[in-house]
């Protein structure tokens, strides 16, 4: 879109202004269409075993969560992990959907497309492959017993065994054989 040149004859300047205004209006309409289409993006992702299904909107918010009756075969930590993993996979797909909308509506403005898509990519990065991610389930299920008043106790060490008296004041460690 070029800027109209002023200072020429009146008719030509008026025609250029009208064309420029029409271009601005068309571009504004395309950006409104883009905004509406991005806002309508909805992504649904299922866990690998179909126990969990998560739907997110363009902002990454969870709009639906379905947990099948098969969840009873999972521990609490495994179910939590399945929900979070599935949600993150759904959120990571938002970027591609937004990029597609941007290309279709305002693709002639590569700087805007790059800025918006880059923003989504930062907010919703690709999740780690599941086989590389440490589930941490042992830590998540670990519990510690504390006294009722929740005051931490000092760590307890096993009692020390006294060293045998070898009668040798020069060598308190005995004959040096530690394998007995």
Secondary structure in CASP SS format (residue, H / E / C, confidence):
PFRMAT SS
TARGET T0000
AUTHOR 0000-0000-0000
METHOD secondary structure of the structure
MODEL  1
X C 1.00
X C 1.00
X C 1.00
X C 1.00
X C 1.00
X C 1.00
X C 1.00
X C 1.00
X C 1.00
X H 1.00
X H 1.00
X H 1.00
X H 1.00
X H 1.00
X H 1.00
X H 1.00
X H 1.00
X H 1.00
X H 1.00
X H 1.00
X H 1.00
X H 1.00
X H 1.00
X H 1.00
X H 1.00
X H 1.00
X H 1.00
X H 1.00
X H 1.00
X H 1.00
X H 1.00
X H 1.00
X H 1.00
X H 1.00
X H 1.00
X H 1.00
X H 1.00
X H 1.00
X H 1.00
X C 1.00
X C 1.00
X E 1.00
X E 1.00
X E 1.00
X E 1.00
X E 1.00
X C 1.00
X C 1.00
X C 1.00
X C 1.00
X C 1.00
X E 1.00
X E 1.00
X E 1.00
X E 1.00
X E 1.00
X E 1.00
X C 1.00
X C 1.00
X C 1.00
X C 1.00
X E 1.00
X E 1.00
X E 1.00
X E 1.00
X E 1.00
X E 1.00
X C 1.00
X H 1.00
X H 1.00
X H 1.00
X H 1.00
X H 1.00
X C 1.00
X C 1.00
X H 1.00
X H 1.00
X H 1.00
X H 1.00
X H 1.00
X H 1.00
X H 1.00
X H 1.00
X H 1.00
X H 1.00
X H 1.00
X H 1.00
X H 1.00
X H 1.00
X H 1.00
X H 1.00
X H 1.00
X H 1.00
X H 1.00
X H 1.00
X H 1.00
X H 1.00
X H 1.00
X H 1.00
X H 1.00
X H 1.00
X H 1.00
X H 1.00
X H 1.00
X H 1.00
X H 1.00
X C 1.00
X C 1.00
X C 1.00
X H 1.00
X H 1.00
X H 1.00
X H 1.00
X H 1.00
X H 1.00
X H 1.00
X H 1.00
X H 1.00
X H 1.00
X H 1.00
X H 1.00
X H 1.00
X H 1.00
X C 1.00
X C 1.00
X C 1.00
X C 1.00
X C 1.00
X C 1.00
X C 1.00
X C 1.00
X C 1.00
X C 1.00
X C 1.00
X C 1.00
X C 1.00
X H 1.00
X H 1.00
X H 1.00
X H 1.00
X C 1.00
X C 1.00
X C 1.00
X C 1.00
X C 1.00
X C 1.00
X C 1.00
X C 1.00
X C 1.00
X C 1.00
X C 1.00
X C 1.00
X C 1.00
X C 1.00
X C 1.00
X C 1.00
X C 1.00
X C 1.00
X C 1.00
X C 1.00
X C 1.00
X C 1.00
X C 1.00
X C 1.00
X C 1.00
X C 1.00
X C 1.00
X C 1.00
X C 1.00
X C 1.00
X C 1.00
X C 1.00
X C 1.00
X C 1.00
X C 1.00
X C 1.00
X C 1.00
X C 1.00
X C 1.00
X C 1.00
END
